[in-house]
Amino acid sequence: MKDKFHEALADTLRTLREYRGLSLRAVQDRTGVSNAYLSQIERGKRGTPTLGLLEKLAKVYGSSVPQLLGEVEKSLPSKSGIVKLTTDAAYVGATFEKLSDDRQKLLLDYLKYLEASQSNQDRAKLLLKRGRARKGQRRRSRR
């Protein structure tokens, strides 16, 4: 096992599969993911599955990704030091699932816009900081 999060994720996925009465082969048939790979995930021998795979598994298990991650969070020790999902993030995830495809696309486009504008602001701040540092170096070298 890699860490407490991966251990909790592996246990949650295995528990959900067993609760649904599904074999690894049945999950393979429904997701197109090999049962060997699924077994490795359930034993914590692999890193975090991709979001796409988590979506497939959640659907097969009659759940959603936010619900699945919520279950993982509940099983983590309270003082584990692992960053937990916030209530807001869980709300956004659950609400996203309820939106129509068109609205989901709009929301994703808006999030990409916000991310890009944040990156641009961060770059501008870094350039300003570098510029100030260079000015300070020039002043010291003139003395």
N, C-alpha and C positions, 0 to 999 in steps of 0.2 A: 504494500500500500504506500502511496506517495505521502499523504497527509490526512488529517481528520476530515477535510472536505471530500476528498476522493473516496475515503472509506465510507462516509455517510451516503454519498451519491451511489456507490456500488450497492450498499445495503438496501437503499430505497428502491433502486431499479429491480433488484432481485425480489424484494418483498412484493412490489407491485405485480411483477410477472407471476409469482407464485399465487398471489391473491386472486388473480384472474384465471388461474388454473392452466397457464400456458407453458409449454415446453420451450426451450431455446429454439428448437427447430420450427415451432409454430410462429414464434416471433420473427424468425428468419424469413419464413414464407410471407408474412404480412409486411415486413419492412424492406426486404431485399438485402439485409445485412447478414453476413455469415454468422452462424451460431458460434463459431470459434471466437470471433471478434466480440460478440455479445457476452460470451462467457468471460473473456479477459476483462471486459469493462466491469462486469458484476463481481469479479474477484479483485478489482482494483489494480490490475496489471497494466492498464492503459491510462493515458491522461484523460482529461475531460473530453467527453464526446462533443462533436460539433453541435451547434444549435439545430441544424437540420436533422441530425440523428435524434437529438432530444425531442424534437417535435414529432418525429415518426413514432418514437417509443411512447411518448405521452398519449398520442392518439390511440395506439394499440391498447394501452392500459386504461383508456377511458378518462384521461386526465388532460392537463395542459402543462406547458413548461413552467409557468409561474406557480401552479399548484405543486408540481413535482419538486421544484426548487424550494418551495415553502416547506414541504415535508423533509427535505434534506436539512434545511435550516433548523427545524424543530429537533432533529436528532443530534445536532452538534452540541457539544458541551457549552454551557453559557459563557465560560471564561476561556474559550479556546484561542482567542486572539485572532480568529479568522473574521474578516469583514463579513458581516451578515447582510442579507438583503434588507433593505429598509422597507417600511410600510409603503412609502411612496412608490418605490420601484415595483413592488408586488402589485400595487393598485394599477400602475401604468401597464404592466404586463397583462393583467387580467382584463383590463378595459380594452386594450389593443385587440385581444382575441374576439371581442364582441363587435368590433367595427366591421363594416363592409370592406370588401377588397379595395374599392376605390378610396375609401377613407384611410385604410391602412397605408396605401401607397402615398397619399397626401401627407400623412403623419411621418412616414419614413423620409420623404423628400424634405420635409421641414426640419427633421432631426439632422439630416445631412447638411442642410444649410446652416443650422446652428453650430454644428461641429466645425464646419469650414470657417465660419466667421470667428469662432473661438480660437481656432488655429492661427488665423490671420492676426488676431489681437495678441496672441502669445508671441508670434514672430515679431510683431511691431514692438512689443515691450522688450524683447530680447535685443533687438537692434538698437533701441534707445539705450538700453543698459550698456551694451558694448560701446556705443558712441560715447557715453559719459565716461566709461572706463578709459577709453583711448584719450579723451581730453585730459583726464587726470594724469595719465602717463606723460603726455606732452608737457604739461605744466611742470611736473617734477623734473623732467629731463632738461628744461630750460634753466632751472636753478643752478 
